[in-house]
Structures are given as C-alpha cells and as structure tokens.
Amino acid sequence: MHDDPFHQELTLHLTALRRYAFVLTRSAEEAEDLLQDCLAKAVAAAGQWRPGSDLKAWLFRILYTTHISRRRRQQVRMRNVTSLEDETVEPAQPPDQLARLEAARVVEKLETLPEGQRQAILMVAVEDLKYEEAAKRLGVPIGTFMSRIARGREALRRALEGEERAGPSLRLLKGGKNGR
C-alpha cells in the first residue's frame, strides 16, 4: 500500500464509507460500485485534500455527491422505460415477517422524502452521528441540517400515520343501538 498520510488515513475510513454506501443504495453490489467510484474520485483529487483537514468528512461528501449523480442518471434512464417494464409483482410475505414489513414500510416512506431530509435522517439514525458531524459531512450549516432533520422526521411521521389511517380498520362497538 501507499506510505503517504492521505492513503494511510483513507484506509481507516473504508468500513464507514462502505456502510454509508450500503445505506444509500440498499444493495451490497451497488454499494461496492458506489464505493469504488468514490475512491477513484478521491484518489484522483488527492492533491486537493489539505493534510490536517477532516478527510472523513471530505470522503463522505464525495460519496454522497457521487450517489446523487448516479441517481440522477438512473432517473433519466427510467424516464425512457416503457410502462410495461415499470410494473412490478410483489412477492408474497410470510406472516412471520412483520418486522421486515415494518422496516420496508419505513424505508419506502423514507424514499419519498426530499434528498436532503432523507440524508439527514440516515446520517443520524444509521451512522449514529451527532448533528454537527452530520452537517459537516454533508457540507451544510448546522441550522440547515437541523431544519432538514426536523422536517424529514415530521414528514415521515405524517406519511406513516396517514398510511395507518388509510388502511383497513376494525371497529369494536360496545353497547348502544349498534352493538349487538
């Protein structure tokens, strides 16, 4: 391996970068591809990194912006897909998979949030970062980050509550003229 400080410190952050890439993509294969793109960009731009500055935050910004670029390219490609290819068949879920269903529901609703709000929630919930560190990694002021996470959490809560109200419900009636 390399003996310079950049490459030495870069290797210290690979596990965290890999984990964050997986959170962003939710696919081990896509996460590895994203991580490789990130590392290639980081090594190519190594001359721009200033020793003594926060390399981890710099790497996370590269990973995040690379992810956004890839998503935009995918969205452009998806616009050209026919409606038949858009149809998906949902697999049957075994009844003992309630926890997975709940997690999938949250991820689905999380996916509908604006990118900044979703990233704020993921940084705190998955990466277990403090607000200041997460804001630094995303390259935004702390106030902006706090606003994004508050709006994101509220939107996620409303989406999940709205789904529960819209679903089928059973009502138990006690006594009265309708309670036979």
C-alpha angles and dihedrals in degrees: 000000000000123000098208119108093244095059093040093054092041091061090055090063100046096098093050091045092049091049092049091047089054091050090052096046103025088214127096092213095048090044091056091049091049091048091050091051090048094049092047090053092045093050091046090051096039090118089064093057114095115218109241093034122107104278093181092058090046091051093047090052090052091048092048096047090046089053092050091050091050092048092051091051090049092050091053090051092047092056087065095052117106121245091250091061090050093063114098131188115222114223118235112262120220112238092243091065097082094124091052091048091052091049091048089050092053092046090049092052091042088056090060093059120098111270096251093052093046092050092049091054093045094049092054100035101039105023091037092222127162114246093252093053093045092049090050092051092050091045095236133123116265092246091055090049093049091049091050094049093046093049091043094051092047092049091047092049092049092047093051093045091047090052091052092051092046093052125087115286137192120218123201114208120203122202120318125100094301098047106088 
